[in-house]
């Protein structure tokens, strides 16, 4: 019985570690001109090996590309 409990706890710890791994990421920032004024309404394009995504800066010049997939390595 004790061995079963130890094995169950070990399994749960390993499963929790696997779930915690990040499979992607986020890119964000602020678009500014040479005088450091923010630029709202700018269309940004992010191009990867298998996808292209677009976003538009907000009123404060900020942008965010979220839930990006991690690049595959061979």
C-alpha positions in Angstrom: 0.0 0.0 0.0 2.8 2.4 1.0 4.6 1.7 -2.3 1.4 2.5 -4.3 1.0 5.8 -2.5 4.6 6.7 -3.2 4.3 5.8 -6.9 1.1 7.8 -7.2 2.7 10.9 -5.6 5.7 10.6 -7.9 3.4 10.2 -11.0 1.4 13.3 -10.0 4.6 15.4 -9.5 5.9 14.4 -13.0 2.5 15.1 -14.6 2.4 18.6 -13.0 5.9 19.4 -14.3 4.9 18.4 -17.8 1.8 20.6 -17.7 3.9 23.6 -16.6 6.1 23.6 -19.7 5.4 26.5 -22.0 4.7 25.6 -25.6 4.7 29.1 -27.0 5.1 32.7 -26.1 4.1 36.3 -26.6 5.7 39.3 -28.3 4.7 42.8 -27.4 5.9 46.3 -27.3 5.2 49.9 -28.2 5.6 51.6 -31.6 7.2 55.1 -31.4 8.6 57.6 -33.9 12.0 59.3 -33.7 10.7 61.8 -31.1 9.4 59.0 -28.9 5.7 59.8 -29.7 3.5 56.7 -29.7 2.0 55.7 -33.1 -1.6 54.3 -32.8 -3.2 52.4 -35.7 0.0 51.0 -37.1 -0.4 47.6 -38.7 2.3 45.1 -37.8 3.0 41.8 -39.5 4.8 38.9 -37.9 5.9 36.2 -40.3 7.1 32.8 -39.2 8.1 29.7 -41.1 4.5 28.3 -41.1 2.3 31.3 -40.4 1.8 35.1 -40.7 -0.1 37.1 -38.2 -1.1 40.8 -38.1 -2.1 43.1 -35.4 -2.8 46.9 -35.1 -1.3 49.1 -32.4 -3.7 50.5 -29.8 -4.3 54.1 -28.9 -1.2 54.1 -26.7 1.0 52.6 -29.5 1.1 49.2 -27.8 0.9 45.8 -29.6 0.9 42.2 -28.6 1.2 38.9 -30.6 0.0 36.3 -28.1 -0.3 32.5 -28.1 2.6 32.1 -30.5 3.6 28.5 -31.3 7.1 27.4 -30.5 9.4 26.8 -33.5 10.1 23.3 -34.3 13.7 22.1 -34.3 15.0 19.2 -36.3 
